[in-house]
Amino acid sequence: MLLLTPVVAVFGALALAAVIALTFVAPLIAVTLLISGEFLEALATLALWLAWLRFGGPARRFVFEGFEHGSL
């Protein structure tokens, strides 16, 4: 288990960064795109964000349960 810890830590950090980016950063990017006049890209970003909120529950649960079990 000690040999796999660095590998799992890297993938866990990447998964956490992806979850945080898709959950919190995507709406900020959409607002920035709306302000700059890129309406199609803003609409696509909002659609991606809403799909993530609707169908990304298992991925979010997997990431956060991994951190919970890792801290035990």
N, C-alpha and C positions, 0 to 999 in steps of 0.2 A: 504494500500500500504506500510505503514511503517513496518508492520509485515513481509511482504514477501521480503523486501529489503535484509536482510542477506542471504536468500536462493538464490535469484537471483544473488547476487554478487558472491557467491561461484560458481554457475554454469557458470556464465559469465566468471569468471577468468579461470575456467577449459577449457571452450570452446576456450578462447583466447590462452591459453597455448598449446592446441592441434593444433590450426591453425598455430601458430608460429613454433611449433615443426615439423609439417608435411611440412611446406613451406621452412623453413630455415635449420633445423637440419638434415633432411633426406639425403640431398646430402652430407653433411659432414660425416655422418655415412657411406654412400656408398663409399666415397673416403677412409675412414679409413679401411673399409673392403677390398677394392681393394689392399691397401698397405700391409695389413696383409696376403693376399693370400686367403681370403674367397670369391671366385668368385661367387659362387651360391647365397650366402646371399647378396652380393653387387648387383647382378643382380635383385634379388627380391626387395631390397630396392629401386633401381632405377625405377623398374616397379611400385611400390607403389607410389613413388613420382610423376612419370609422370601421373598416373591415378588420383592422387590428383589434379595435376595442370589442367588436362583436365575436370574432373567431379566434382571437389570440389568448383566450383564457387558459387553455391547457399549457401553452408555452410559458405564460407568466407564472402559473402555479408551479410548473416544473423548476423554473429558475429560483423562485423564492423558497420553495420547499428544500431545494438543494442547499441554500445558504442556512436555512434553519437546522437541517440535519448536520451540516458541517460545523456548526457552532456548539453542538452537544458534547 
